[in-house]
């Protein structure tokens, strides 16, 4: 399997579920500067995905997975990562870090994130 056939995995620094989604929306509205998921901040507005992100996602030639941290850890049994993170799956079942939480935090806008994705 070639690298381009293996997914890029985007792991958001948030947990899944309707209640958590509402809490995240409230946090983004009331205190956006303290919201702790820089990946979400870049790819989503308060209520929906950014149009430029949706367009990039829909035209990507590589498979993509988007997971909350609890979903990622449950699915892959992987822990110890600092979230958010972008990983590249490997054929051996492991992961390579494409963008760390520190790198994602450095991006000023969505275009910068997109430019750094394979």
C-alpha positions as CSV (number, residue, x, y, z in Angstrom):
1,X,0.0,0.0,0.0
2,X,1.5,3.4,-1.0
3,X,1.6,6.3,1.4
4,X,-1.0,8.1,-0.6
5,X,-3.4,5.3,-0.1
6,X,-3.0,5.5,3.7
7,X,-5.1,8.1,5.5
8,X,-4.1,11.4,7.0
9,X,-5.7,11.4,10.5
10,X,-6.7,14.7,11.9
11,X,-7.3,14.5,15.7
12,X,-9.1,17.4,17.3
13,X,-8.4,18.3,20.9
14,X,-12.0,17.8,21.9
15,X,-14.2,14.8,22.8
16,X,-17.1,13.5,20.8
17,X,-20.8,13.7,21.6
18,X,-23.6,16.2,21.4
19,X,-23.1,17.6,24.9
20,X,-19.4,18.2,24.2
21,X,-20.2,19.8,20.9
22,X,-22.6,22.3,22.7
23,X,-19.9,23.0,25.3
24,X,-17.4,23.7,22.6
25,X,-19.7,26.1,20.8
26,X,-20.3,27.9,24.1
27,X,-16.6,28.1,24.8
28,X,-15.9,29.4,21.2
29,X,-18.6,32.1,21.7
30,X,-17.8,33.2,25.2
31,X,-14.0,32.8,25.3
32,X,-12.6,32.1,21.9
33,X,-9.0,33.0,22.9
34,X,-9.0,30.2,25.5
35,X,-10.5,27.5,23.3
36,X,-7.9,24.8,23.3
37,X,-8.2,23.2,19.8
38,X,-6.1,25.2,17.3
39,X,-7.0,22.7,14.6
40,X,-10.7,23.3,15.1
41,X,-10.1,27.1,15.2
42,X,-8.5,26.9,11.8
43,X,-10.9,24.5,10.1
44,X,-14.2,25.5,11.6
45,X,-16.1,28.6,12.6
46,X,-18.4,28.6,15.6
47,X,-21.1,26.6,14.0
48,X,-19.8,25.0,10.9
49,X,-16.8,24.0,8.8
50,X,-15.1,26.7,6.8
51,X,-15.8,26.7,3.1
52,X,-12.1,26.7,2.1
53,X,-11.5,23.7,4.4
54,X,-14.5,21.8,3.0
55,X,-13.2,22.5,-0.6
56,X,-9.7,21.3,0.3
57,X,-11.1,18.2,2.0
58,X,-13.4,17.3,-0.9
59,X,-10.6,17.6,-3.4
60,X,-7.9,15.8,-1.5
61,X,-6.6,12.7,-3.3
62,X,-5.6,11.1,-0.1
63,X,-8.0,9.4,2.3
64,X,-8.8,11.5,5.3
65,X,-10.0,10.7,8.8
66,X,-11.3,13.3,11.2
67,X,-11.6,12.1,14.9
68,X,-12.0,13.6,18.3
69,X,-9.3,12.6,20.8
70,X,-11.6,10.1,22.5
71,X,-12.5,8.5,19.2
72,X,-8.9,8.3,18.1
73,X,-7.7,6.7,21.3
74,X,-10.6,4.2,21.3
75,X,-10.2,3.2,17.7
76,X,-6.4,2.9,17.6
77,X,-5.5,2.4,21.3
78,X,-3.0,5.1,20.9
79,X,-2.3,7.5,23.8
80,X,0.4,9.9,24.7
81,X,-0.1,12.3,21.9
82,X,-0.6,16.0,22.5
83,X,-3.7,17.2,20.6
84,X,-4.6,18.5,18.2
85,X,-2.4,16.5,15.8
86,X,-2.2,15.4,12.2
87,X,-0.9,11.9,11.7
88,X,-0.1,9.8,8.6
89,X,-1.0,6.2,9.0
90,X,1.7,3.7,8.2
91,X,1.3,0.2,6.6
92,X,2.6,-1.4,9.8
93,X,-0.2,0.2,11.8
94,X,1.8,2.9,13.3
95,X,1.7,6.7,12.7
96,X,4.1,9.4,11.6
97,X,3.5,12.9,12.9
98,X,2.7,15.3,10.0
99,X,1.9,18.3,12.2
100,X,2.3,18.5,15.9
101,X,0.1,20.5,18.3
102,X,2.9,23.0,18.5
103,X,3.2,23.4,14.7
104,X,-0.6,23.7,14.3
105,X,-0.7,26.5,17.0
106,X,1.9,28.5,14.9
107,X,-0.4,28.7,11.9
108,X,-2.0,32.1,11.6
109,X,-4.8,31.0,9.2
110,X,-6.3,28.1,7.3
111,X,-4.2,28.7,4.2
112,X,-1.0,28.2,6.2
113,X,-2.4,24.9,7.5
114,X,-3.3,23.7,4.0
115,X,0.1,24.7,2.6
116,X,1.8,22.3,5.1
117,X,-0.4,19.3,4.4
118,X,0.9,16.6,2.0
